[in-house]
């Protein structure tokens, strides 16, 4: 709107959007506002909050503004009426054509764009697993056998051994019919559409951004960080950003195998977020529900977090610092508060029926 920076007054409070998300404000400005173009229309000073929003509208008038004019709105007639200072009724009519153009422009902004498969290096999904301490997790105590699911030698999964012939053939047939559900590289993951689920950071109202000072890192750790960042960039999980207010350091954790795993220190950001109390499944209930069934299957969904996108307004809050630049996550990252609740909410939604 070409507003002078001198007119904008700093304002750090947040507002709540239509989807109950918290939106950061860029400040506010007081402008003289006239409803209507006639000579009899009134003019009042109105305070506008400035937000960075992807919308086809320049201004949204809230109830405080409409109440100050004493305005009544009729959406079916696209008409607004209010009494002026001379007690005359001022009528403001909207243009039907302009209204439809704004509505169509808004739809175009949020249309779903199919993700095209572009040539990129095939980073193995196991290389993107940020978990640590998983080497001692439970493994099948009986014999297992391989089930081939694709043209390549490494496109295999495991199934129980010692099954009777009919059960084994039936299980292999089911796996083969559903082979398109298995992802062997990050490029195979279509991801969850934002209209279904995103991870939001509902910061406390009084929270203030924290930019951590860059910590020193040894040559070996720095080299591993550079490699991990390269992998994450190739698969589109992160992107480089500038002028960020939240900034976190990366921490290198050594696994029992001797390899390094890159983690992000979101301590300050997590402190600014309230706890999401979405109910998580109880292990005892899961065991009880599994009793009485002849067969039990396990799916390792360790890359499931990376299929959930971050809420667009919260992505740059996940920024972390490296020797080569600052990067933020476009997908839900391990280490953020409430990611388990978000993932469980998605699972509940998928398996609701």
Buried (B, 14 or more C-beta within 10 A) or exposed (E): EEEEEEEBEEBEEBEEEEEEBBBBBEBBBEEEBEBBEEEEBBEEEBBBBBBEEEEEEEEEBEEEBBEBBEBEBEEEEBEBBBBBEEEEEBEBEBEEEEEEEBEEEEEEEEEEEEEEEEEEEEBEBEEBBBEBEEEEEEEEEEEBEEBBBEEEEEEBBEBBEEBEEEEBEEBBEEBEEEEEEBEBBBBBBEBBEBEEBBBBBBBEEEBEBBBBEEEEBEEEBBEBBEEBBEBBBBBBBBEEBEEBEBBBBBBBEEEEEEEBBBBBBBEBBBEBBEEBEEEEEEEEEEEEEEEEEEEEEEEEEBBBBBBBBBBEBBBBBBBBBBEEEBBBBBBBBBBBBBBBBBBBBBBEEEEEE
